[in-house]
Amino acid sequence: MNLGKMMKQAQELQSKMAEMQERLAEAEVEGSAGAGMVTAVMSGKHELRRIKIDPSLVDPSDVEVLEDLIVAAVNDARTRVEEHVKEEMGKLTGGLNLPPGMNLPF
């Protein structure tokens, strides 16, 4: 393979990576806890966008349960975002397994 062809392929991959990052920034992934009583919506770039709480959970005498469910919902959303990013990366790289530590694009 000649150097010119390799450079062109690298530029194409870089362009596709930039497009994927834009799509991920716009994507919304939802996580939940407490059988859906708390939901967290996160972007593909791990930015928390919204939290929704079922009003029946709002009990001033038991705030700890609500706090725990919020944490669980956000963590669920984060896990789902990571799965989504991994899936999108697989599409981009054609299933190429990246070495450990190369968690592109983030």
KABELFEN-V707615 format. One record per pair of residues at least 24 apart in sequence whose C-alpha atoms are under 10 Angstrom apart, sorted by the first residue. I is the first residue (numbers start at 0). J is the second residue. Records with the same first field share a line. If there is no record, write none. Layout:
I=J ; J
This chain:
12=91 ; 92
15=91 ; 92
16=87 ; 88 ; 91 ; 92 ; 103 ; 104
17=104
19=43 ; 84 ; 87 ; 88 ; 90 ; 91 ; 104
20=44 ; 84 ; 87 ; 88 ; 103 ; 104 ; 105
22=87
23=80 ; 83 ; 84 ; 87 ; 104
26=80 ; 83
27=76 ; 80
28=75 ; 76 ; 77 ; 78 ; 79 ; 80 ; 81 ; 83
29=72 ; 73 ; 75 ; 76 ; 77 ; 78 ; 79 ; 80
30=69 ; 71 ; 72 ; 73 ; 74 ; 75 ; 76 ; 77 ; 78 ; 79 ; 80
31=68 ; 69 ; 70 ; 71 ; 72 ; 73 ; 74 ; 75 ; 76
32=67 ; 68 ; 69 ; 70 ; 71 ; 72 ; 73 ; 74 ; 75 ; 76
33=64 ; 65 ; 67 ; 68 ; 69 ; 71 ; 72
34=68
35=68 ; 72
36=65 ; 68 ; 69 ; 72
37=65 ; 68 ; 69 ; 70 ; 71 ; 72 ; 73
38=68 ; 69 ; 71 ; 72 ; 73 ; 75 ; 76
39=69 ; 70 ; 71 ; 72 ; 73 ; 74 ; 75 ; 76 ; 77
40=72 ; 73 ; 75 ; 76 ; 77 ; 80
41=73 ; 75 ; 76 ; 77 ; 79 ; 80
42=76 ; 77 ; 80
43=76 ; 77 ; 79 ; 80 ; 81 ; 82 ; 83 ; 84 ; 105
44=77 ; 80 ; 81 ; 84 ; 104 ; 105
45=73 ; 76 ; 77 ; 78 ; 79 ; 80 ; 81 ; 105
46=77 ; 80
47=73 ; 76 ; 77
49=73
81=105
